Amino acid sequence: MGRLLLIALRNLGANRRRNLLLGTAIAAVTALMILLGSVGNGIQDTMIDAGTALVSGHVNVSGFYKITAGRPAPVLVHRQQVLREVAQLVPEARLIVDRTRGFGKFVSETDSVQTGLTGIDIERDREILRVVQVLKGSVEDLAGPGTVMLYEAQATRLGVGIGDRVTLTAPVLRGTNNSVDVDVVAIAKDLGLLSIMSCYVSKQVIQDLYLLDPDTTGTIQIYLDDPDDAAAVEARVKLGLEKLGHRLMDKLDVPYFHKFQTIAAEDWTGQKLDVSTWKDELSMLDWTLKTFNTVTMLLTVILLVIIVIGVMNTLWISIRERTREIGTLRAIGMSHGRVLVMVLLEVFCLAVGASAIGVGLGAGLSQVLTWAQIPVSEGFQVFLLSDTLKLVLEPGGVVAALVWIPLLITFFSLFPALRAARMRPITAIHHVG
């Protein structure tokens, strides 16, 4: 085998120009695959990071309360008790916080904006600080009563700035409207789709607006060290809460604000708990990632097909040009199998070397593009939840490129290699061409 490998390497060196062109093509395709994979991983990481900080924990225990069968509200009663039970069920949680929920209309002297409301305790709930970019004011001021952080587009439409007061109105549980005055303490940079449909207020604002008891909340959000553990933790929390006597809702793989119509049609009153994962709550963004991954897969397949065809054609030409050489090797005793292995070793060595160079180029470009903080268009920001492009290189993608590209190319090189191995020595030696 060592002698065959040496012959294969010498043959590669004897045809430098052709192998250089072919190797460059393989390296370019590999680098492009690494880049596309890094972009996809970056989009996924950005969406998960922003979505779980702003909207959802990795696992959520939300409450829906119905005074009458047709009037559900996003309210979880007995907050302290449920928090203790969740903490006991998920001792490995990195962080457990609760947030109040609502929906209302901000009214200024010039305009109004309807939006979802999320009430947070900023002194404990620090997750949004990882994502939110404050342009004016301070998020820390949400610790004060009657405060709100608006996104830039919302503040611009309302015509308000830091220190201005706006009125927040909403229908309350008893079927009437209520309103509270809130002070703008921070204005944050827009974050795409999530900033269009939500804003943050102090928890006390929603309690005052909806006339809620202090021991109520909207959802309990559980943050884990590994988001991939969410499904297992969800199952454990469901089982544990059921054993503790809580009524649970049936599984709905949609964000919580899409569940109201289904819940309103169900014939029950009182409270039910809804246990969900970040994948459920961010399913509205999932199609973006699936679309990009589908396009990436199609491009990858097309590029691989082109490369495989190029390798096969090049190998056919090479075998034709080396017919007399192969005939001589067969005449001096080289078997069919050894000729086959020699040709395949040539292709495999070329593919491995080119793939390794392509992986290095792709990884390097991924890092450079990430450091460059390339801005993305406003339309893409709506779904990416970020104003810059982030690329994430995963070891699994690198290993896959280093393993599967050489193996795939070598496999399809088997057909011309078999032709070379089946040559009759006498015919090959007398070949002219």
Secondary structure, 3 states (H helix, E strand, C coil): CHHHHHHHHHHHHHCHHHHHHHHHHHHHHHHHHHHHHHHHHHHHHHHHHHHHHHCCCCEEEEEEEECCCCCEECCECCHHHHHHHHHHHCCCCCEEEEEEEEEEEEECCCCEEEEEEEEECCCCCCHHHHCCCEEEECHHHHHCCCEEEEEHHHHHHHCCCCCCEEEEEEECCCCCEEEEEEEEEEEECCCCHHHHCEEEEEHHHHHHHCCCCCCCECEEEEECCCHHHHHHHHHHHHHHHHHCCCCECCCCCCCHHHCHHHHHCCCCCEEEEEEEEHHHHCHHHHHHHHHHHHHHHHHHHHHHHHHHHHHHHHHHHHHHHCHHHHHHHHHCCCCHHHHHHHHHHHHHHHHHHHHHHHHHHHHHHHHHHHHCCCECCHHHHHHHCCCECCCCCCHHHHHHHHHHHHHHHHHHCHHHHHHHHCCCHHHHHCCCC
